[in-house]
Amino acid sequence: MVEIPFSAQVIAVVLSLVGVAALTIVGPRQLKTTARSFRDRLRAAGPSLGVLAVVLVLNSLIRDAGGDLSWLIGINITGYIHAIEGAIVADIQSLATPALTEYFSFIYVYGYAFLLIFPVVLYLALENAEPLREMTIAYTLNYAIGLVCYTLFISFGPRNLIAEQVQSLLYTDWPKSQLITSQVNRNTNVFPSLHSSLSTTVALLAYRTRAEYPAWTYLAIPIGTSVAIATMYLGIHWATDVVTGIALGVFSVYAAECIRKRTA
């Protein structure tokens, strides 16, 4: 029997979640309307989508070089973070149960990807292109600022620094997930937590469009909150990374609104 690669499993599950959410939250009728006017809707948000695509490509191309560069010019702040918060992450992990580990592992791998991808479908379905533009600008700011921080600051996660106190619960529970996470990140890139910043961004944007999509607000906020907690529960991020990530998410949404209004 041929074993399905874990990456293919992730893609299949996330796309299934997006499909179900699109049918239930957007609705078949609006999806058909969106499909008919897809090019016009995409063109309306074209410039911001283009900038986001460029930033994502650059982020991918210079990730390894940026990591090497950070060792030349960056500041290792791991010790400072540990001195500030001590064993907060270890205390969170002390509450671990098999059910919680399964839940937060699912949220970290599948829920986070769904949380980032689904808003693209959601806001493309709106006749008003402003939410889609703000989303793409906010995403761009998150990734761009995060890349700068990862270059300027070297920071190992709690599972790396205090392995005797904090376990890598994600890799223990789902060992295959390490193949994916190692391809998209380095173990020195934890400050700030982009999982937390982007989840905060999506939750705030969901709240701003609660009149159009009330169901999405009630879904995005709990998932976003769970993602932030998961990063600590699984031993990947410090509480400092999460708090800083939340601040970055709030800033990105506010800045995206200002940029969108000035470039309207």
C-alpha positions in Angstrom: 0.0 0.0 0.0 1.4 3.4 -1.0 1.8 5.8 1.9 0.5 9.3 1.2 3.1 12.0 2.0 2.3 14.1 5.1 2.5 17.3 3.0 -0.2 15.9 0.7 -2.3 15.0 3.7 -2.0 18.6 5.0 -3.0 20.0 1.6 -6.0 17.7 1.3 -7.3 18.4 4.8 -6.8 22.2 4.5 -8.5 22.4 1.1 -11.4 20.2 2.4 -11.8 22.6 5.4 -11.7 25.6 3.0 -14.3 24.0 0.7 -16.7 23.2 3.6 -16.3 26.7 5.1 -16.9 28.3 1.7 -20.1 26.4 1.1 -21.5 27.1 4.6 -20.2 30.7 5.2 -20.1 32.2 1.7 -22.8 30.0 0.2 -23.1 28.3 -3.2 -25.0 31.2 -4.9 -22.3 33.8 -3.9 -19.5 31.4 -4.9 -21.1 31.1 -8.4 -21.3 34.8 -8.7 -17.7 35.2 -7.6 -16.5 32.6 -10.1 -18.2 34.5 -12.9 -16.6 37.8 -12.0 -13.4 36.3 -10.6 -11.0 38.3 -12.9 -12.6 41.6 -12.1 -12.5 41.0 -8.4 -8.9 39.8 -8.6 -8.0 42.8 -10.7 -9.4 45.2 -8.1 -7.0 43.9 -5.5 -4.2 43.2 -8.0 -1.5 45.6 -6.8 -1.7 44.5 -3.2 -1.8 40.8 -4.2 1.2 41.4 -6.4 3.2 43.0 -3.6 2.3 40.1 -1.2 3.4 37.6 -3.8 6.8 39.3 -4.2 7.3 39.4 -0.4 6.5 35.7 -0.1 8.9 34.8 -2.9 11.6 37.0 -1.4 11.0 35.4 2.0 11.4 32.0 0.5 14.5 32.9 -1.5 16.4 34.6 1.3 15.3 32.5 4.3 18.5 30.5 4.4 20.7 33.4 3.5 18.9 35.6 6.1 19.6 33.0 8.7 23.3 33.0 8.0 23.2 36.8 7.9 21.6 36.9 11.3 24.6 35.1 12.8 26.8 37.9 11.4 24.8 41.0 12.4 22.0 39.7 14.6 21.7 39.8 18.4 21.1 36.6 20.3 18.2 37.5 22.6 17.3 34.0 23.7 18.8 34.4 27.1 17.1 37.7 27.7 13.7 36.2 26.9 14.3 33.3 29.2 15.4 35.6 32.0 12.2 37.7 31.6 9.6 34.9 31.6 11.4 31.9 33.1 9.4 28.7 33.0 6.0 30.0 31.7 6.0 27.6 28.8 7.0 24.7 31.0 4.1 25.7 33.3 1.7 25.7 30.4 3.0 22.2 29.3 2.4 20.9 32.8 -1.3 21.0 31.9 -0.8 18.7 28.9 -3.1 15.8 28.3 -3.2 13.5 25.2 -6.5 15.1 24.1 -5.0 18.7 24.4 -1.9 17.7 22.6 -3.9 16.2 19.7 -6.1 19.3 19.5 -3.2 21.8 19.6 -1.2 19.8 17.1 -4.1 19.8 14.7 -4.7 23.5 15.2 -1.0 24.3 14.7 -0.7 22.2 11.4 -4.1 22.4 9.9 -6.0 25.1 11.6 -3.3 27.8 11.0 -3.1 27.0 7.3 -6.9 27.1 7.0 -7.0 30.4 8.9 -4.7 32.1 6.5 -6.1 30.6 3.2 -9.8 30.8 3.7 -10.0 34.7 4.0 -8.8 34.9 0.4 -11.9 33.0 -0.7 -14.0 34.9 1.8 -13.0 38.4 0.7 -12.9 37.6 -3.0 -16.6 36.8 -2.7 -17.3 40.4 -1.5 -18.2 43.0 -4.1 -16.3 45.5 -2.0 -12.6 44.9 -2.7 -11.4 46.8 0.4 -11.3 43.9 2.8 -9.3 41.8 0.4 -6.8 44.7 -0.1 -6.5 45.3 3.6 -5.9 41.6 4.2 -3.2 41.3 1.6 -1.5 44.5 2.8 -1.6 43.2 6.4 -0.2 39.9 5.4 2.6 41.6 3.5 3.5 43.7 6.6 3.5 40.7 8.8 5.9 38.7 6.6 8.1 41.7 5.8 8.5 42.8 9.4 8.9 39.3 10.5 11.7 38.7 8.0 13.5 41.8 9.3 13.2 40.6 12.9 14.4 37.1 12.1 17.5 38.7 10.5 18.2 41.1 13.3 17.4 38.8 16.2 18.6 35.3 16.9 16.2 33.4 19.2 15.9 29.8 20.0 12.6 28.4 21.1 12.0 27.0 24.6 12.1 23.4 23.3 15.7 24.1 22.2 17.0 26.1 25.1 15.4 24.3 28.1 14.8 20.9 26.6 14.9 19.4 30.1 11.8 21.4 31.0 9.9 21.8 27.7 9.1 19.0 25.3 8.6 19.2 21.6 5.1 17.9 21.9 4.2 18.5 18.2 7.1 16.3 17.0 6.5 13.7 19.6 2.8 13.5 18.7 3.1 14.0 15.0 6.8 13.3 14.0 6.1 13.7 10.3 5.2 17.4 10.8 8.9 18.2 11.4 9.5 17.6 7.7 7.2 20.5 6.9 8.1 22.9 9.6 11.9 22.5 8.9 11.2 23.5 5.3 9.5 26.8 6.1 11.3 27.9 9.2 14.6 27.7 11.2 14.9 27.0 14.9 16.3 30.5 15.4 13.3 32.3 13.9 10.9 32.5 16.9 10.8 36.2 17.7 8.2 37.3 17.0 5.7 34.5 16.5 4.3 34.9 13.0 1.7 32.2 13.8 0.4 34.6 16.5 0.7 37.8 14.5 -1.0 36.4 11.4 -3.7 34.7 13.5 -4.3 38.0 15.3 -4.5 39.7 11.9 -7.1 37.3 10.6 -9.2 37.5 13.8 -9.2 41.3 13.7 -10.1 41.4 10.0 -12.9 38.9 10.8 -14.2 41.2 13.5 -14.1 44.2 11.1 -16.2 42.2 8.6 -18.6 40.7 11.1 -21.6 42.4 9.5 -20.9 40.6 6.2 -19.7 37.3 7.7 -20.9 36.9 11.3 -20.2 33.1 11.3 -16.6 33.7 10.3 -16.1 36.0 13.3 -17.2 33.3 15.7 -14.9 30.8 14.0 -11.8 32.9 13.3 -11.4 34.3 16.8 -11.4 30.9 18.7 -9.1 29.4 16.0 -6.7 32.3 16.2 -6.6 32.2 20.0 -6.0 28.5 19.8 -3.1 29.0 17.4 -1.4 31.4 19.8 -1.8 29.1 22.7 -0.6 26.1 20.6 2.7 27.7 19.9 3.5 27.8 23.6 1.8 24.5 24.5 3.8 22.7 21.9 7.0 24.3 23.1 7.7 26.2 19.9 7.5 29.8 21.1 8.0 31.8 24.3 5.2 33.8 25.7 7.3 36.9 24.7 7.2 35.8 21.1 3.4 35.4 21.3 2.8 38.8 22.9 5.1 40.5 20.4 3.4 38.6 17.6 0.0 39.8 18.7 1.3 43.4 18.8 2.6 43.0 15.3 -0.8 41.6 14.1 -2.6 44.6 15.6 -0.1 47.0 14.1 -0.4 45.3 10.6 -4.1 45.6 10.5 -4.1 49.3 11.6 -1.3 50.1 9.1 -3.0 48.2 6.3 -6.2 50.3 6.8 -4.1 53.5 6.6 -2.2 52.4 3.5 -5.4 51.2 1.8 -7.1 54.6 2.4 -4.1 56.6 1.2 -3.8 54.5 -2.0 -7.5 54.2 -2.8 
